[in-house]
Amino acid sequence: MLPLASHALSEEPLDMIYEAPYVSVSRDAVGAVASPSTGKPCALSLQLKDIRPSKTTLGATIFMLPQVGGTPLMVQSIRGGDGLPWLRGAVRTLQTQRISVAESAIAQESSTAQLGLEVQLQLAHAWPEGMNLASTVVLVAQYRAAAGDVKRSYVGQGMKANWANGNGEYMGVLNAAMADAMAALAQDVVSLCEGRALAAALP
């Protein structure tokens, strides 16, 4: 069945449209982005970059004979397109009643807290894992805040059942990993908007 299911993956690139999962995928159960508790609004000025070494592939699907040292029956690249619209859709979820998001824009109101943020898409990769699909997304964020510049990396992971090995399923598991990375990034944005220093980054 698995070799037959492999043909469900089209040669067409994935649509690279970000859709947040219905259920939070954060390992820390962060959940939705919370608005800053302070009454002062926070204007987030964005710059987005896709720095992946390969911008045309998002991993591969490999089917092998079900035995130790089995021969691969089929190897097919998971094709993708421009990662910037996908990244832009994910970062736009930071928009709340207290946080305004504008790409490459600087608000002029002196009463508005300013936070510069450059987000780079460093890795987006998906692959079959048994009867599931797995994915990893890595974002690198450079914050420009009043307290000084801060650089952070966020690793998101996704896992979903593989029903038909279709393009939509691969896009779904990549979106799950992106949402996982964005949940941690969002908490740092809220902290900086409230004027709090970020916790020490993991080594």
Solvent accessible surface area in square Angstrom, and as a share of the most:
residue,aa,sasa,rsa
1,M,183,0.82
2,L,81,0.40
3,P,53,0.34
4,L,127,0.63
5,A,34,0.26
6,S,0,0.00
7,H,126,0.56
8,A,49,0.38
9,L,6,0.03
10,S,45,0.29
11,E,107,0.48
12,E,116,0.52
13,P,72,0.45
14,L,7,0.04
15,D,95,0.49
16,M,8,0.04
17,I,99,0.50
18,Y,31,0.12
19,E,122,0.55
20,A,64,0.50
21,P,44,0.28
22,Y,230,0.87
23,V,115,0.66
24,S,64,0.41
25,V,49,0.28
26,S,17,0.11
27,R,155,0.57
28,D,116,0.60
29,A,87,0.68
30,V,44,0.25
31,G,28,0.27
32,A,93,0.72
33,V,36,0.21
34,A,58,0.45
35,S,54,0.35
36,P,7,0.04
37,S,107,0.69
38,T,52,0.30
39,G,50,0.48
40,K,104,0.44
41,P,58,0.36
42,C,2,0.01
43,A,10,0.07
44,L,3,0.01
45,S,14,0.09
46,L,2,0.01
47,Q,79,0.35
48,L,19,0.09
49,K,94,0.40
50,D,17,0.09
51,I,68,0.34
52,R,7,0.02
53,P,136,0.85
54,S,51,0.33
55,K,96,0.40
56,T,88,0.51
57,T,46,0.27
58,L,1,0.00
59,G,11,0.11
60,A,29,0.22
61,T,0,0.00
62,I,85,0.43
63,F,12,0.05
64,M,101,0.45
65,L,68,0.34
66,P,134,0.84
67,Q,120,0.53
68,V,156,0.90
69,G,76,0.73
70,G,6,0.05
71,T,86,0.50
72,P,69,0.43
73,L,89,0.44
74,M,51,0.23
75,V,95,0.55
76,Q,17,0.08
77,S,42,0.27
78,I,0,0.00
79,R,98,0.36
80,G,7,0.07
81,G,25,0.24
82,D,87,0.45
83,G,0,0.00
84,L,53,0.26
85,P,66,0.41
86,W,0,0.00
87,L,0,0.00
88,R,80,0.29
89,G,28,0.27
90,A,0,0.00
91,V,0,0.00
92,R,98,0.36
93,T,60,0.35
94,L,0,0.00
95,Q,87,0.39
96,T,32,0.19
97,Q,181,0.81
98,R,94,0.34
99,I,1,0.00
100,S,54,0.35
101,V,11,0.07
102,A,40,0.31
103,E,58,0.26
104,S,84,0.54
105,A,42,0.33
106,I,125,0.64
107,A,40,0.31
108,Q,158,0.70
109,E,105,0.47
110,S,118,0.76
111,S,74,0.48
112,T,22,0.13
113,A,27,0.21
114,Q,77,0.34
115,L,4,0.02
116,G,10,0.09
117,L,0,0.00
118,E,27,0.12
119,V,0,0.00
120,Q,36,0.16
121,L,0,0.00
122,Q,79,0.35
123,L,72,0.36
124,A,5,0.04
125,H,71,0.32
126,A,0,0.00
127,W,78,0.27
128,P,30,0.19
129,E,88,0.39
130,G,66,0.63
131,M,133,0.59
132,N,56,0.29
133,L,0,0.00
134,A,5,0.04
135,S,2,0.01
136,T,22,0.13
137,V,0,0.00
138,V,18,0.10
139,L,0,0.00
140,V,9,0.05
141,A,0,0.00
142,Q,51,0.23
143,Y,0,0.00
144,R,93,0.34
145,A,23,0.18
146,A,116,0.90
147,A,101,0.78
148,G,32,0.31
149,D,98,0.51
150,V,45,0.26
151,K,135,0.57
152,R,34,0.12
153,S,73,0.47
154,Y,13,0.05
155,V,75,0.43
156,G,0,0.00
157,Q,95,0.42
158,G,9,0.08
159,M,111,0.49
160,K,90,0.38
161,A,47,0.37
162,N,24,0.12
163,W,216,0.76
164,A,54,0.41
165,N,1,0.01
166,G,14,0.13
167,N,33,0.17
168,G,59,0.57
169,E,39,0.17
170,Y,0,0.00
171,M,12,0.05
172,G,23,0.22
173,V,0,0.00
174,L,0,0.00
175,N,9,0.05
176,A,5,0.04
177,A,0,0.00
178,M,0,0.00
179,A,17,0.13
180,D,8,0.04
181,A,1,0.01
182,M,7,0.03
183,A,12,0.09
184,A,44,0.34
185,L,0,0.00
186,A,1,0.01
187,Q,63,0.28
188,D,20,0.11
189,V,0,0.00
190,V,11,0.06
191,S,16,0.10
192,L,23,0.11
193,C,14,0.09
194,E,45,0.20
195,G,70,0.67
196,R,125,0.46
197,A,89,0.69
198,L,28,0.14
199,A,80,0.62
200,A,101,0.79
201,A,62,0.48
202,L,165,0.82
203,P,177,1.11
